Amino acid sequence: MRTALLWSLAILLLACGTPSSAVHNPSETHILDEAVTSSFNEYTHPCLDKPESASCSDYVLPQEVVDADNDDLCSSMPFMVACSVKAACQAQGSLEGACHPFSVLADTCSADIGMQRMRGCSHYNRMCNSTSSTIRECALHPAVAGLPPTSVVNKQVGSICDEMPMEGCDKCPAPAQPGGFRQCDLLAIYAALCQQMSDMYQCARWQALCSASGRLLPSFCPSNSDPGSKPPMRMYFHTGTKEYILFESWVPRSRSEFAFAVLLVFLSGMFFESLPHIRSFFEARWGTDARWGSDADVTKRRHMGLFAKLVVRVSRSAFRLLEAVVAYLLMLVAMTFNVPLFLAVVCGIAFGNFVFGSPPKSALAASRGICCD
């Protein structure tokens, strides 16, 4: 029994004394070429430590790492401009150009001043934020040209909404702490505000973005033919086919649609000039109706005469309402300050006067409540 115990103790001591380095793991030599995981579960690679190495020129950060970094950034600060780009790209189902995940990562870690120190930028910073880096992916998928920093967009949205509560400002309430960030899709709201009034001084960075990368970001810089784009509000005479005409849903998107709108406004101006002539026709009938029942007995004539006068008054008021509606609608069209629409209004009225001539004196007298001879 004592001998068996001694042998067991000897075997145990030999097993504990064997150095771990003596056990060869064939995968150890491969670890340097692949990802390794630290105690903080952070992806590492030799090219992240030495991006200036010539052997790292073709290195590509794994897709799952890029996606994880983007998700980490946007979960921490979802109002960043890069997160707006990411959301728009996901809605479009695009992963190319400005929507490439590495480009979206660059939007935060390269172009968004003040955000580079965030945890999600650690891999990008080690790869690309070095003047001696040879990694080509940094240049192949750069940040979007002209993309304004989140701090600038936050400031401009605040300035616009403080000056005038435009449509969209309700989606971006002011922060509880002065100088804080508005908790909303900042870039999308900024683009929507500037589409409404593109000449505001706060929209200079939006205009620069659309000039540099408008085709890459149609969600923020829509073209005139885009059904989702909004016409700008310009309170001065201007030209162009994209305009609100009386209703939010009436926005010409092509030259043919705008030409039809101009023709319709022109005909409305002619119709407005025809109203006095139409009124003169009804005034003649209303004058007869007012005397209806004049040969009946006195009681019947009194009741029928009062009813006829009431019908005439209601009819005149309804016609006057029609005249006022048409007149003010034409005024509102002229107040779009769109030159073709303005000319359609005044030329339609002038041509209507040429076609129908001056209204009869009886109509003018009736409209003023004056009895004519």
HELIX and SHEET records of a PDB file:
HELIX    1   1 ARG A    2  GLY A   17  1                                  16    
HELIX    2   2 SER A   20  ALA A   22  5                                   3    
HELIX    3   3 GLU A   28  ILE A   31  1                                   4    
HELIX    4   4 PRO A   46  ASP A   49  1                                   4    
HELIX    5   5 ALA A   54  CYS A   56  5                                   3    
HELIX    6   6 GLN A   63  SER A   76  1                                  14    
HELIX    7   7 VAL A   81  GLN A   92  1                                  12    
HELIX    8   8 GLY A   97  CYS A   99  5                                   3    
HELIX    9   9 PRO A  101  ALA A  106  1                                   6    
HELIX   10  10 ASP A  107  ALA A  111  3                                   5    
HELIX   11  11 ARG A  119  CYS A  121  5                                   3    
HELIX   12  12 SER A  122  CYS A  128  1                                   7    
HELIX   13  13 GLU A  137  LEU A  140  1                                   4    
HELIX   14  14 THR A  150  GLU A  163  1                                  14    
HELIX   15  15 CYS A  169  LYS A  171  5                                   3    
HELIX   16  16 LEU A  186  GLN A  196  1                                  11    
HELIX   17  17 TYR A  201  CYS A  203  5                                   3    
HELIX   18  18 ALA A  204  SER A  213  1                                  10    
HELIX   19  19 ARG A  255  ALA A  290  1                                  36    
HELIX   20  20 VAL A  298  ALA A  334  1                                  37    
HELIX   21  21 VAL A  339  PHE A  356  1                                  18    
HELIX   22  22 LYS A  361  SER A  367  1                                   7    
SHEET    1   A 2 VAL A  36  THR A  37  0                                        
SHEET    2   A 2 TYR A  43  THR A  44 -1                                        
END                                                                             
